[in-house]
Amino acid sequence: MDGVENEIPIPWQEKLDNGVKRWEGRVAVVTGASSPIGRAICEDLVKHGLIVCGLATRSGKHELEDLGKKLERQQEKGKLLAFECDIKEEGHIQPIFRYIEDHYDGIDLLVNNANVMCKGLILDEDNTPLMRDVMETNIIGMCIVTREAARLMKMRKEERKNLGHVVNILSIVGHKFGPSNSRSKPINGLYPASRHAATAITECIRQEFLFLYENVKITAISPGLVEGQDTDILTEEERAHGKMPALEPKDVSAAVLYAISVKDTVQIHEIKIKPVGEFI
């Protein structure tokens, strides 16, 4: 049309990269960083120029250190720091956030990825420690980490407050769940209960950020089955025959990049991702 300039469409990947480019040099914390999803997220964030503090178990910390060295050899833009942390233990969490406060003057991005799933049923005997582990990690631990991250986001200098984001990696079973087929043994019900709770907590924290006048976005990402991560959902027969399709960890990481790439006036509140053919 006369008088109207035709815009040349920017390919989707280029748009995403341009959006994530704003995060170069920013500081991120990723919990559950040594899990398949956590590693994929750490790697992608470092490649996009972020300083990533990865929280993992003792054995997972060594894996993260190896990943950090690999990314350094590849001369990626960012940096990966590995920390040992059990997020059930407040005494593990607070020293790490004090270190980040002292060295980086706050954080800009938190990815809550740590979670546990216990085998068996709620009605099984002698499973109280396992059930406590699920609830204390998936709910209380997530809340403590988010609280500490919010404190460091609030203390940042004004010029850094144009960006701030919390991303909670949850699960499709936080919305709907059932046995993978009519003959399957149910998963322990506390896991989907904890994921339902985390879904609700995500909205509660969004409202708290608004109440506190903090310019911080929050996103829940709920993947279906992920390769190498959610094997406890499957029966032994399904694991043996590979009957259930699964996402790759990098699919979840791509959703994180998308969520943080959109413009300042848009918040991606929730993303559900399923592999084609999944029937959970």
Backbone as CSV, one residue per row, in Angstrom:
resi,resn,N_x,N_y,N_z,CA_x,CA_y,CA_z,C_x,C_y,C_z
1,MET,0.847,-1.201,0.000,0.000,0.000,0.000,0.873,1.238,0.000
2,ASP,0.366,2.335,-0.678,1.115,3.583,-0.730,1.276,4.170,0.661
3,GLY,2.464,4.670,0.949,2.702,5.340,2.232,2.959,4.402,3.384
4,VAL,2.930,3.107,3.142,3.161,2.131,4.205,4.423,1.341,3.883
5,GLU,5.352,1.353,4.816,6.587,0.605,4.599,6.347,-0.868,4.879
6,ASN,6.818,-1.702,3.989,6.695,-3.142,4.197,7.815,-3.617,5.107
7,GLU,7.446,-4.237,6.232,8.443,-4.773,7.143,8.924,-6.126,6.642
8,ILE,10.223,-6.321,6.703,10.783,-7.622,6.348,10.655,-8.531,7.563
9,PRO,9.943,-9.653,7.452,9.772,-10.532,8.614,11.113,-11.034,9.134
10,ILE,11.275,-11.009,10.442,12.482,-11.548,11.061,12.222,-13.007,11.407
11,PRO,13.081,-13.924,10.988,12.873,-15.334,11.344,12.730,-15.505,12.856
12,TRP,11.964,-16.523,13.250,11.646,-16.726,14.667,12.906,-16.847,15.507
13,GLN,13.890,-17.609,15.044,15.107,-17.800,15.831,15.849,-16.487,16.022
14,GLU,15.855,-15.656,14.985,16.542,-14.370,15.092,15.828,-13.462,16.090
15,LYS,14.504,-13.497,16.079,13.747,-12.705,17.053,14.077,-13.146,18.476
16,LEU,14.120,-14.466,18.682,14.432,-14.978,20.013,15.830,-14.552,20.437
17,ASP,16.798,-14.705,19.542,18.179,-14.339,19.879,18.295,-12.855,20.207
18,ASN,17.574,-12.024,19.455,17.606,-10.589,19.733,17.015,-10.284,21.105
19,GLY,15.946,-11.024,21.475,15.326,-10.808,22.779,16.208,-11.251,23.927
20,VAL,16.895,-12.378,23.738,17.762,-12.904,24.798,19.048,-12.087,24.909
21,LYS,19.430,-11.402,23.836,20.672,-10.628,23.828,20.699,-9.602,24.958
22,ARG,19.522,-9.103,25.363,19.449,-8.128,26.467,20.019,-8.685,27.763
23,TRP,20.058,-10.017,27.863,20.480,-10.659,29.107,21.992,-10.871,29.190
24,GLU,22.732,-10.507,28.168,24.188,-10.682,28.214,24.773,-9.954,29.421
25,GLY,25.622,-10.664,30.164,26.260,-10.079,31.338,25.422,-10.119,32.594
26,ARG,24.167,-10.561,32.480,23.300,-10.650,33.657,23.600,-11.929,34.438
27,VAL,23.075,-11.974,35.664,23.377,-13.076,36.586,22.140,-13.949,36.774
28,ALA,22.314,-15.246,36.605,21.216,-16.202,36.753,21.568,-17.245,37.802
29,VAL,20.540,-17.742,38.491,20.668,-18.889,39.389,19.775,-19.997,38.841
30,VAL,20.320,-21.196,38.720,19.559,-22.358,38.253,19.669,-23.449,39.305
31,THR,18.549,-23.883,39.869,18.567,-25.000,40.814,18.365,-26.308,40.043
32,GLY,18.747,-27.408,40.677,18.671,-28.689,39.968,19.492,-28.653,38.691
33,ALA,20.643,-27.986,38.769,21.394,-27.655,37.556,22.104,-28.842,36.927
34,SER,22.267,-29.940,37.657,22.967,-31.089,37.081,22.013,-32.110,36.468
35,SER,20.709,-31.897,36.591,19.742,-32.780,35.941,19.794,-32.539,34.438
36,PRO,19.229,-33.433,33.631,19.262,-33.205,32.178,18.677,-31.853,31.767
37,ILE,17.535,-31.480,32.346,16.941,-30.182,32.023,17.835,-29.057,32.525
38,GLY,18.322,-29.178,33.751,19.162,-28.134,34.331,20.424,-27.892,33.530
39,ARG,21.064,-28.965,33.091,22.290,-28.822,32.289,21.990,-28.102,30.975
40,ALA,20.889,-28.475,30.342,20.530,-27.838,29.069,20.278,-26.347,29.261
41,ILE,19.596,-25.989,30.356,19.317,-24.579,30.633,20.611,-23.822,30.907
42,CYS,21.467,-24.391,31.754,22.752,-23.739,32.059,23.557,-23.505,30.789
43,GLU,23.632,-24.526,29.952,24.432,-24.421,28.731,23.891,-23.327,27.812
44,ASP,22.570,-23.294,27.629,21.980,-22.287,26.744,22.166,-20.875,27.292
45,LEU,22.002,-20.712,28.600,22.162,-19.378,29.182,23.601,-18.884,29.059
46,VAL,24.561,-19.780,29.306,25.971,-19.390,29.164,26.270,-19.015,27.714
47,LYS,25.734,-19.774,26.771,25.966,-19.471,25.355,25.386,-18.115,24.965
48,HIS,24.372,-17.670,25.698,23.776,-16.363,25.437,24.371,-15.267,26.321
49,GLY,25.474,-15.581,27.013,26.238,-14.535,27.677,25.915,-14.277,29.127
50,LEU,25.147,-15.151,29.783,24.827,-14.945,31.191,25.882,-15.570,32.097
51,ILE,26.022,-15.001,33.277,26.806,-15.606,34.355,25.840,-16.489,35.128
52,VAL,26.048,-17.791,35.078,25.087,-18.744,35.633,25.660,-19.396,36.883
53,CYS,24.936,-19.292,37.984,25.274,-19.978,39.230,24.406,-21.221,39.308
54,GLY,25.006,-22.379,39.073,24.262,-23.628,39.061,24.317,-24.316,40.411
55,LEU,23.154,-24.639,40.967,23.054,-25.306,42.266,22.742,-26.776,42.033
56,ALA,23.525,-27.653,42.664,23.368,-29.083,42.419,23.793,-29.867,43.648
57,THR,23.558,-31.170,43.606,24.017,-32.060,44.669,25.537,-32.159,44.629
58,ARG,26.097,-32.871,45.598,27.556,-32.995,45.660,28.113,-33.617,44.387
59,SER,27.542,-34.742,43.958,28.035,-35.376,42.729,27.715,-34.510,41.516
60,GLY,26.558,-33.867,41.546,26.169,-33.008,40.434,27.064,-31.801,40.284
61,LYS,27.615,-31.326,41.391,28.515,-30.174,41.315,29.731,-30.485,40.447
62,HIS,30.275,-31.690,40.584,31.440,-32.073,39.781,31.079,-32.112,38.291
63,GLU,29.881,-32.602,37.982,29.431,-32.626,36.588,29.313,-31.206,36.040
64,LEU,28.790,-30.294,36.862,28.658,-28.900,36.440,30.014,-28.250,36.234
65,GLU,30.953,-28.570,37.113,32.306,-28.019,36.946,32.902,-28.456,35.612
66,ASP,32.671,-29.724,35.252,33.162,-30.218,33.958,32.475,-29.486,32.805
67,LEU,31.159,-29.253,32.947,30.430,-28.522,31.911,30.954,-27.093,31.791
68,GLY,31.224,-26.466,32.941,31.759,-25.108,32.927,33.091,-25.022,32.202
69,LYS,33.959,-26.019,32.434,35.263,-26.040,31.754,35.089,-26.237,30.249
70,LYS,34.136,-27.090,29.890,33.862,-27.320,28.464,33.397,-26.031,27.790
71,LEU,32.473,-25.313,28.435,31.962,-24.067,27.865,33.054,-23.003,27.790
72,GLU,33.954,-23.033,28.772,35.075,-22.083,28.753,36.019,-22.385,27.589
73,ARG,36.272,-23.670,27.351,37.132,-24.052,26.217,36.504,-23.636,24.884
74,GLN,35.176,-23.683,24.847,34.464,-23.288,23.630,34.383,-21.771,23.478
75,GLN,34.893,-21.063,24.488,34.907,-19.598,24.486,33.501,-19.021,24.331
76,GLU,32.573,-19.604,25.098,31.213,-19.064,25.098,31.197,-17.707,25.794
77,LYS,30.149,-16.943,25.549,30.090,-15.563,26.041,29.995,-15.481,27.559
78,GLY,29.274,-16.423,28.159,29.015,-16.353,29.594,29.938,-17.234,30.410
79,LYS,29.461,-17.587,31.605,30.287,-18.327,32.559,29.374,-19.168,33.437
80,LEU,29.830,-20.373,33.789,29.070,-21.260,34.666,29.846,-21.501,35.950
81,LEU,29.229,-21.169,37.078,29.788,-21.428,38.402,28.970,-22.533,39.055
82,ALA,29.631,-23.499,39.680,28.950,-24.640,40.287,28.959,-24.521,41.807
83,PHE,27.798,-24.759,42.421,27.659,-24.719,43.874,26.962,-25.990,44.346
84,GLU,27.457,-26.550,45.441,26.763,-27.672,46.073,25.639,-27.130,46.944
85,CYS,24.430,-27.644,46.749,23.296,-27.125,47.514,22.163,-28.135,47.552
86,ASP,21.694,-28.437,48.754,20.450,-29.179,48.958,19.405,-28.136,49.322
87,ILE,18.448,-27.879,48.424,17.540,-26.759,48.668,16.540,-27.028,49.791
88,LYS,16.557,-28.234,50.343,15.765,-28.467,51.559,16.413,-27.791,52.758
89,GLU,17.706,-27.510,52.650,18.473,-26.988,53.776,18.702,-25.484,53.613
90,GLU,18.031,-24.694,54.427,18.196,-23.243,54.348,19.646,-22.844,54.604
91,GLY,20.335,-23.632,55.437,21.737,-23.363,55.722,22.646,-23.556,54.520
92,HIS,22.193,-24.304,53.503,22.942,-24.428,52.255,22.664,-23.237,51.338
93,ILE,21.415,-22.782,51.351,20.973,-21.768,50.389,21.550,-20.395,50.697
94,GLN,21.442,-19.975,51.942,21.771,-18.585,52.274,23.235,-18.212,52.017
95,PRO,24.220,-19.071,52.333,25.611,-18.696,52.017,25.854,-18.490,50.525
96,ILE,25.164,-19.262,49.691,25.332,-19.103,48.244,24.809,-17.745,47.794
97,PHE,23.656,-17.353,48.310,23.103,-16.058,47.918,23.919,-14.906,48.501
98,ARG,24.538,-15.128,49.658,25.447,-14.087,50.179,26.668,-13.943,49.269
99,TYR,27.176,-15.072,48.765,28.305,-15.020,47.825,27.915,-14.233,46.573
100,ILE,26.737,-14.530,46.044,26.281,-13.828,44.836,26.103,-12.342,45.125
101,GLU,25.569,-12.026,46.289,25.399,-10.622,46.676,26.745,-9.906,46.739
102,ASP,27.732,-10.556,47.339,29.050,-9.934,47.509,29.791,-9.765,46.184
103,HIS,29.622,-10.731,45.272,30.419,-10.728,44.044,29.700,-10.126,42.836
104,TYR,28.365,-10.147,42.850,27.635,-9.718,41.651,26.540,-8.688,41.927
105,ASP,26.414,-8.242,43.167,25.437,-7.194,43.506,24.016,-7.543,43.083
106,GLY,23.640,-8.786,43.277,22.266,-9.177,42.988,22.169,-10.172,41.851
107,ILE,20.945,-10.640,41.594,20.698,-11.542,40.467,19.547,-10.994,39.635
108,ASP,19.482,-11.473,38.393,18.473,-10.991,37.455,17.485,-12.079,37.040
109,LEU,17.927,-13.327,37.086,17.105,-14.439,36.612,17.245,-15.617,37.559
110,LEU,16.111,-16.194,37.947,16.091,-17.426,38.740,15.329,-18.480,37.966
111,VAL,15.927,-19.664,37.828,15.233,-20.812,37.248,15.127,-21.885,38.326
112,ASN,13.923,-22.084,38.836,13.658,-23.127,39.836,13.409,-24.441,39.106
113,ASN,14.421,-25.285,39.063,14.311,-26.554,38.350,14.441,-27.760,39.276
114,ALA,14.953,-27.570,40.491,15.150,-28.701,41.409,13.808,-29.313,41.796
115,ASN,13.713,-30.621,41.706,12.518,-31.324,42.181,12.863,-32.784,42.368
116,VAL,12.091,-33.446,43.201,12.282,-34.879,43.412,10.943,-35.587,43.296
117,MET,11.017,-36.853,42.938,9.838,-37.704,42.833,10.140,-38.991,43.579
118,CYS,9.239,-39.427,44.446,9.500,-40.675,45.168,8.745,-41.822,44.515
119,LYS,9.376,-42.981,44.560,8.767,-44.173,43.988,7.729,-44.736,44.948
120,GLY,6.966,-45.672,44.451,5.980,-46.321,45.304,4.704,-45.512,45.420
121,LEU,3.896,-45.893,46.407,2.592,-45.276,46.618,2.561,-44.531,47.942
122,ILE,1.617,-43.621,48.085,1.408,-42.958,49.373,1.095,-43.993,50.447
123,LEU,0.393,-45.056,50.074,-0.055,-46.060,51.040,1.009,-47.101,51.371
124,ASP,2.179,-47.019,50.764,3.263,-47.939,51.114,3.738,-47.686,52.542
125,GLU,4.240,-48.724,53.184,4.729,-48.586,54.556,6.129,-47.957,54.585
126,ASP,6.418,-47.301,55.709,7.762,-46.773,56.001,8.288,-45.824,54.913
127,ASN,7.407,-44.989,54.377,7.841,-44.080,53.312,7.792,-42.611,53.727
128,THR,7.650,-42.356,55.034,7.534,-40.964,55.490,8.729,-40.102,55.088
129,PRO,9.981,-40.567,55.258,11.113,-39.722,54.834,11.066,-39.371,53.349
130,LEU,10.651,-40.331,52.514,10.567,-40.063,51.079,9.512,-39.005,50.780
131,MET,8.368,-39.096,51.462,7.302,-38.127,51.224,7.706,-36.741,51.704
132,ARG,8.392,-36.671,52.832,8.875,-35.369,53.323,9.864,-34.759,52.328
133,ASP,10.695,-35.604,51.749,11.691,-35.132,50.790,11.016,-34.443,49.602
134,VAL,9.942,-35.046,49.105,9.208,-34.462,47.976,8.652,-33.097,48.333
135,MET,7.943,-33.019,49.450,7.271,-31.764,49.800,8.273,-30.677,50.195
136,GLU,9.322,-31.053,50.904,10.298,-30.048,51.353,11.146,-29.530,50.193
137,THR,11.405,-30.375,49.208,12.169,-29.924,48.039,11.289,-29.150,47.071
138,ASN,10.170,-29.752,46.693,9.359,-29.214,45.598,8.541,-27.994,45.990
139,ILE,8.296,-27.804,47.282,7.486,-26.653,47.706,8.296,-25.716,48.595
140,ILE,8.706,-26.199,49.775,9.388,-25.313,50.728,10.722,-24.831,50.163
141,GLY,11.514,-25.754,49.623,12.811,-25.365,49.067,12.666,-24.350,47.948
142,MET,11.702,-24.590,47.050,11.464,-23.647,45.960,11.103,-22.263,46.491
143,CYS,10.283,-22.217,47.533,9.870,-20.930,48.105,11.043,-20.203,48.769
144,ILE,11.892,-20.948,49.479,13.044,-20.309,50.136,13.990,-19.725,49.090
145,VAL,14.288,-20.496,48.047,15.175,-20.003,46.994,14.575,-18.767,46.327
146,THR,13.278,-18.804,46.060,12.620,-17.661,45.417,12.657,-16.438,46.318
147,ARG,12.452,-16.641,47.599,12.520,-15.516,48.547,13.899,-14.877,48.544
148,GLU,14.944,-15.703,48.592,16.305,-15.168,48.606,16.643,-14.485,47.278
149,ALA,16.174,-15.066,46.181,16.414,-14.448,44.874,15.700,-13.107,44.768
150,ALA,14.465,-13.045,45.259,13.707,-11.788,45.207,14.413,-10.696,46.004
151,ARG,15.010,-11.080,47.121,15.741,-10.093,47.931,16.905,-9.505,47.135
152,LEU,17.636,-10.374,46.422,18.770,-9.882,45.642,18.322,-9.123,44.392
153,MET,17.165,-9.476,43.854,16.633,-8.694,42.733,16.252,-7.286,43.193
154,LYS,15.682,-7.205,44.374,15.237,-5.913,44.903,16.411,-4.980,45.184
155,MET,17.555,-5.524,45.585,18.693,-4.693,45.983,19.537,-4.229,44.797
156,ARG,19.210,-4.659,43.585,20.004,-4.266,42.420,19.933,-2.760,42.179
157,LYS,20.934,-2.255,41.497,20.908,-0.858,41.082,19.771,-0.651,40.084
158,GLU,19.265,0.576,40.024,18.095,0.873,39.203,18.304,0.503,37.741
159,GLU,19.512,0.710,37.229,19.740,0.429,35.811,19.642,-1.057,35.482
160,ARG,19.712,-1.927,36.507,19.561,-3.365,36.264,18.127,-3.832,36.424
161,LYS,17.260,-2.986,36.936,15.900,-3.421,37.249,14.966,-3.421,36.046
162,ASN,15.511,-3.118,34.854,14.672,-3.239,33.661,14.406,-4.697,33.317
163,LEU,15.240,-5.602,33.841,15.048,-7.034,33.623,15.002,-7.753,34.967
164,GLY,14.077,-8.676,35.095,13.990,-9.525,36.281,12.986,-10.619,35.993
165,HIS,13.354,-11.873,36.254,12.462,-12.966,35.859,12.687,-14.175,36.762
166,VAL,11.597,-14.815,37.155,11.621,-16.107,37.841,10.936,-17.107,36.920
167,VAL,11.602,-18.220,36.635,11.025,-19.279,35.807,10.963,-20.548,36.645
168,ASN,9.766,-21.080,36.820,9.570,-22.320,37.571,9.359,-23.471,36.595
169,ILE,10.258,-24.450,36.623,10.104,-25.648,35.798,9.269,-26.639,36.597
170,LEU,8.046,-26.853,36.181,7.108,-27.685,36.934,6.851,-28.984,36.167
171,SER,5.606,-29.347,35.963,5.298,-30.600,35.277,3.861,-30.571,34.796
172,ILE,3.618,-31.296,33.729,2.254,-31.409,33.221,1.340,-32.047,34.266
173,VAL,1.913,-32.858,35.175,1.074,-33.483,36.202,0.655,-32.477,37.270
174,GLY,1.145,-31.239,37.184,0.648,-30.171,38.038,-0.652,-29.586,37.534
175,HIS,-1.163,-30.132,36.429,-2.437,-29.683,35.867,-3.426,-30.841,35.750
176,LYS,-2.925,-31.980,35.331,-3.776,-33.151,35.148,-2.879,-34.372,35.191
177,PHE,-3.335,-35.413,35.847,-2.501,-36.614,35.880,-3.370,-37.846,36.006
178,GLY,-2.769,-38.950,35.694,-3.415,-40.244,35.813,-2.421,-41.291,35.375
179,PRO,-2.744,-42.565,35.496,-1.817,-43.598,35.031,-1.617,-43.481,33.530
180,SER,-0.421,-43.844,33.072,-0.140,-43.734,31.646,-1.003,-44.673,30.817
181,ASN,-1.502,-45.743,31.431,-2.559,-46.538,30.808,-3.318,-47.240,31.925
182,SER,-4.406,-47.899,31.576,-5.311,-48.441,32.591,-4.677,-49.519,33.448
183,ARG,-3.568,-50.108,33.005,-2.925,-51.188,33.759,-1.694,-50.709,34.518
184,SER,-1.392,-49.414,34.439,-0.172,-48.903,35.062,-0.357,-48.674,36.552
185,LYS,0.709,-48.894,37.295,0.731,-48.531,38.706,0.769,-47.015,38.814
186,PRO,-0.065,-46.402,39.667,-0.054,-44.938,39.786,1.290,-44.441,40.319
187,ILE,1.650,-43.213,39.927,2.820,-42.591,40.535,2.447,-42.138,41.938
188,ASN,3.448,-41.943,42.786,3.183,-41.470,44.144,2.462,-40.128,44.073
189,GLY,1.298,-40.055,44.718,0.432,-38.885,44.590,1.002,-37.599,45.134
190,LEU,2.043,-37.667,45.976,2.598,-36.427,46.503,3.344,-35.641,45.433
191,TYR,3.852,-36.308,44.411,4.547,-35.564,43.358,3.589,-34.655,42.590
192,PRO,2.485,-35.182,42.022,1.552,-34.258,41.369,0.952,-33.244,42.330
193,ALA,0.760,-33.634,43.598,0.259,-32.662,44.580,1.243,-31.505,44.740
194,SER,2.532,-31.833,44.790,3.545,-30.776,44.930,3.611,-29.902,43.683
195,ARG,3.377,-30.488,42.509,3.399,-29.711,41.268,2.148,-28.828,41.144
196,HIS,0.992,-29.334,41.604,-0.205,-28.486,41.668,0.049,-27.304,42.601
197,ALA,0.661,-27.580,43.748,0.957,-26.504,44.704,1.894,-25.481,44.085
198,ALA,2.923,-25.943,43.382,3.881,-25.018,42.770,3.232,-24.181,41.678
199,THR,2.260,-24.759,40.967,1.512,-23.988,39.972,0.760,-22.845,40.640
200,ALA,0.110,-23.145,41.770,-0.606,-22.101,42.511,0.361,-21.070,43.089
201,ILE,1.493,-21.539,43.603,2.483,-20.629,44.195,3.016,-19.656,43.142
202,THR,3.165,-20.122,41.911,3.632,-19.235,40.840,2.725,-18.021,40.708
203,GLU,1.416,-18.242,40.696,0.476,-17.121,40.606,0.521,-16.261,41.864
204,CYS,0.655,-16.884,43.022,0.740,-16.108,44.269,1.957,-15.186,44.260
205,ILE,3.090,-15.691,43.786,4.304,-14.870,43.753,4.157,-13.741,42.739
206,ARG,3.490,-14.011,41.619,3.232,-12.928,40.662,2.480,-11.784,41.340
207,GLN,1.462,-12.146,42.126,0.685,-11.125,42.822,1.523,-10.416,43.888
208,GLU,2.419,-11.154,44.549,3.279,-10.526,45.561,4.242,-9.527,44.919
209,PHE,4.804,-9.873,43.762,5.678,-8.918,43.066,4.913,-7.635,42.726
210,LEU,3.668,-7.775,42.286,2.850,-6.596,41.986,2.611,-5.773,43.246
211,PHE,2.273,-6.449,44.334,1.999,-5.769,45.606,3.227,-5.004,46.094
212,LEU,4.412,-5.581,45.869,5.660,-4.968,46.332,6.255,-4.003,45.302
213,TYR,5.542,-3.773,44.206,5.997,-2.857,43.155,7.346,-3.275,42.580
214,GLU,7.540,-4.578,42.444,8.783,-5.080,41.862,8.546,-5.454,40.397
215,ASN,9.409,-4.976,39.527,9.289,-5.239,38.093,9.941,-6.582,37.758
216,VAL,9.334,-7.654,38.245,9.872,-8.998,38.035,8.770,-9.865,37.433
217,LYS,9.069,-10.484,36.322,8.124,-11.401,35.687,8.264,-12.796,36.299
218,ILE,7.234,-13.604,36.117,7.318,-14.999,36.568,6.607,-15.881,35.557
219,THR,7.212,-17.030,35.276,6.696,-17.959,34.278,6.750,-19.376,34.826
220,ALA,5.688,-20.142,34.608,5.686,-21.574,34.919,5.774,-22.349,33.609
221,ILE,6.713,-23.267,33.533,6.847,-24.137,32.365,6.566,-25.563,32.810
222,SER,5.570,-26.178,32.201,5.123,-27.510,32.617,5.326,-28.500,31.482
223,PRO,6.469,-29.186,31.471,6.710,-30.174,30.413,6.061,-31.514,30.739
224,GLY,5.796,-32.271,29.685,5.423,-33.660,29.857,6.675,-34.486,30.119
225,LEU,6.632,-35.722,29.696,7.768,-36.617,29.927,9.018,-36.088,29.227
226,VAL,10.138,-36.070,29.953,11.403,-35.581,29.404,12.430,-36.705,29.437
227,GLU,13.093,-36.910,28.335,14.082,-37.982,28.204,15.160,-37.872,29.279
228,GLY,15.411,-38.988,29.974,16.456,-39.023,30.991,16.072,-38.425,32.318
229,GLN,14.820,-37.976,32.451,14.459,-37.230,33.654,13.305,-37.844,34.433
230,ASP,12.258,-38.287,33.754,11.009,-38.651,34.431,10.696,-40.133,34.329
231,THR,11.703,-40.986,34.465,11.492,-42.410,34.234,10.596,-43.049,35.282
232,ASP,10.467,-42.413,36.471,9.627,-43.012,37.505,8.154,-42.996,37.127
233,ILE,7.765,-42.162,36.158,6.373,-42.133,35.728,6.026,-43.390,34.943
234,LEU,7.018,-44.003,34.297,6.771,-45.124,33.407,6.804,-46.457,34.138
235,THR,6.052,-47.406,33.603,6.152,-48.770,34.095,7.434,-49.394,33.544
236,GLU,7.845,-50.523,34.148,9.049,-51.200,33.659,8.865,-51.645,32.207
237,GLU,7.650,-52.069,31.867,7.383,-52.510,30.492,7.544,-51.350,29.511
238,GLU,7.024,-50.181,29.896,7.130,-49.011,29.018,8.577,-48.563,28.863
239,ARG,9.345,-48.631,29.957,10.755,-48.251,29.865,11.513,-49.217,28.952
240,ALA,11.180,-50.504,29.082,11.893,-51.519,28.304,11.607,-51.386,26.810
241,HIS,10.381,-51.023,26.469,9.983,-51.014,25.058,9.912,-49.612,24.467
242,GLY,10.178,-48.599,25.297,10.181,-47.235,24.786,8.856,-46.808,24.199
243,LYS,7.759,-47.197,24.836,6.439,-46.927,24.271,5.996,-45.480,24.450
244,MET,6.564,-44.768,25.402,6.109,-43.413,25.693,7.033,-42.392,25.039
245,PRO,6.512,-41.541,24.171,7.363,-40.496,23.589,7.798,-39.499,24.650
246,ALA,8.924,-38.858,24.429,9.459,-37.932,25.431,10.078,-36.715,24.756
247,LEU,10.041,-35.596,25.468,10.744,-34.393,25.049,12.239,-34.557,25.278
248,GLU,13.038,-33.769,24.599,14.454,-33.662,24.913,14.649,-32.512,25.891
249,PRO,15.654,-32.594,26.780,15.887,-31.496,27.726,16.013,-30.136,27.051
250,LYS,16.614,-30.102,25.862,16.798,-28.816,25.176,15.466,-28.214,24.741
251,ASP,14.405,-29.034,24.628,13.084,-28.488,24.315,12.585,-27.612,25.453
252,VAL,12.850,-28.042,26.680,12.443,-27.260,27.852,13.291,-25.999,27.954
253,SER,14.581,-26.137,27.696,15.459,-24.974,27.729,15.042,-23.941,26.690
254,ALA,14.613,-24.403,25.519,14.147,-23.476,24.481,12.944,-22.677,24.961
255,ALA,12.088,-23.311,25.765,10.931,-22.597,26.315,11.363,-21.522,27.304
256,VAL,12.420,-21.810,28.078,12.956,-20.800,29.001,13.461,-19.593,28.210
257,LEU,14.228,-19.853,27.159,14.752,-18.756,26.340,13.620,-17.936,25.742
258,TYR,12.577,-18.610,25.287,11.435,-17.885,24.728,10.791,-16.989,25.782
259,ALA,10.575,-17.528,26.973,9.890,-16.772,28.029,10.643,-15.505,28.404
260,ILE,11.977,-15.569,28.413,12.751,-14.390,28.824,13.063,-13.456,27.659
261,SER,12.663,-13.860,26.444,13.023,-13.073,25.261,11.964,-12.061,24.854
262,VAL,10.745,-12.196,25.377,9.666,-11.323,24.906,9.858,-9.903,25.434
263,LYS,9.161,-8.961,24.835,9.360,-7.554,25.183,8.881,-7.255,26.603
264,ASP,9.299,-6.115,27.118,9.097,-5.769,28.525,7.630,-5.744,28.939
265,THR,6.736,-5.433,28.012,5.319,-5.292,28.352,4.551,-6.602,28.270
266,VAL,5.245,-7.696,27.983,4.599,-9.007,27.851,5.168,-9.966,28.883
267,GLN,4.284,-10.702,29.555,4.716,-11.763,30.471,4.126,-13.085,30.007
268,ILE,4.982,-14.051,29.743,4.526,-15.411,29.447,4.293,-16.085,30.791
269,HIS,3.044,-16.222,31.173,2.759,-16.705,32.522,2.881,-18.221,32.632
270,GLU,2.485,-18.932,31.585,2.491,-20.394,31.675,2.702,-21.006,30.299
271,ILE,3.537,-22.030,30.259,3.774,-22.791,29.032,3.624,-24.274,29.364
272,LYS,2.801,-24.974,28.590,2.710,-26.430,28.693,3.323,-27.025,27.433
273,ILE,4.172,-28.023,27.624,4.845,-28.662,26.491,4.671,-30.172,26.605
274,LYS,4.203,-30.795,25.531,4.101,-32.250,25.499,4.749,-32.776,24.230
275,PRO,5.374,-33.941,24.312,5.818,-34.584,23.077,4.604,-35.094,22.308
276,VAL,4.703,-35.075,21.002,3.607,-35.583,20.185,3.377,-37.058,20.508
277,GLY,2.130,-37.405,20.792,1.794,-38.791,21.086,1.735,-39.141,22.553
278,GLU,2.097,-38.202,23.436,2.012,-38.485,24.873,0.554,-38.548,25.298
279,PHE,0.219,-39.510,26.156,-1.180,-39.612,26.573,-1.344,-39.489,28.079
280,ILE,-0.344,-38.927,28.791,-0.522,-38.644,30.217,-1.507,-37.499,30.343
